[in-house]
């Protein structure tokens, strides 16, 4: 075994790629039928950041100290920060390979901005990159090479929370086509033992168009103009994938992986309005409809807890000595968490039925939880319901996202495929695959391991290691 390539697809569920679209995708189908495949259980929470770093470090989000894109600044009610590459302090697969003298190409893996130096490697930063005007490659001169190759058309992301679906579609297809062009160039022109690319476009497709192509979505309308956009996008990527694989050495072991899945969103649950109703959150003045909590007149001196919106809810208690106007004595915090969890578990859905919520405490969930963690994490309705953080609504239940159009939420199962050249593995299905097992598996194929093995949560997948011998 000489080379390994990972094709990273953001937010792709097995139910869509394996069960519905595979027959239309000859290159994906060849990898599937001749290799190994399975559902890949993601981390808690199932969010792009931290999931890719869980995959590439073998460590859970608590050990990474990364719980989503945005974190609360300690001691602040309103201020937050966006996670970037500097927050990843654990060794990645490509770091371990560089330590062993191996070369890597890393294209767009989040959080990858700003790009970190990599010995004998080539790095292109991720969709969190604010602008092409910023340095986005290592080495820095690679930036000019990419912009020259693409005529300046290289984009990191698209604006997807907008009603202008025609523009989203055009920009989405253009972005992905260009990314594949760059991937092919890097695969052919740069030296590498390990190649990994990440495509955010799948996630943007699902968030912007899920209700248009999924008949089970509450807002699906048969015969709409975007009814076949999923087939169109996946087929376009499949064509580019074929070209990319042909540009790689014939002895390359290929993985296709997604960080988590996607599914249709039932609606949004207004977590802060529920907190107000239950007496946790107090306002000095009634908020206007759909007001960001940061802009509402919160009476912090009488508030016990508040929440952040997103695909899951982050709950923060207003603790004495920790927050500026804390009201919850530290000695009472655990009891408050327990009482809160019981109340959340009893919430009903919009029709009065059970919502099947889940509540997690980071220290108990991960064993170790460092960094700026929430006090509690809440999944509403098995993640079918988004956490809506805005306030001032007429109901606790929204049929749409509260911060712009969004048709899908995240699910716990991503995709796994592994294909070994020269071996027909018969399309065998593997079970029990976990996202934290990917990094240790990749390194095992090179006969390597992480420098600090003690903190690694994952284990090499024996069937994959055996197949590559």
Secondary structure by P-SEA (a helix, b strand, c coil): ccbbbbbccccccccccccccccccaaaaaaaaabbbbbbbbcccccccaaaaaaaacccccccccccccccccccccbbbbbcccccccccaaaaaaaabbbbbbccccccccccccccbbbbbcccccccccccccccaaaaaaaaaacccccccccccccaaaaaaaaaaaaaaaaaaaaaaaaccccccbbbbbbaaaaaaaaccccccccccccccccccccaaaaaaaaaaaaaaaaaaaacccccbbbbbbcbbbbbbcbbbaaaaaaaaacccccccccccccccccccccccccccccccccbbbbbcccccccccccccccaaaaaaaaaaaaaaacccccccccbbbbbcccccccccccccccbbbbcccccccccccccccccccccccccccccccccbbbbbbbbccccccccccccccccaaaaaaaaaacccccccccccccccaaaaaaac
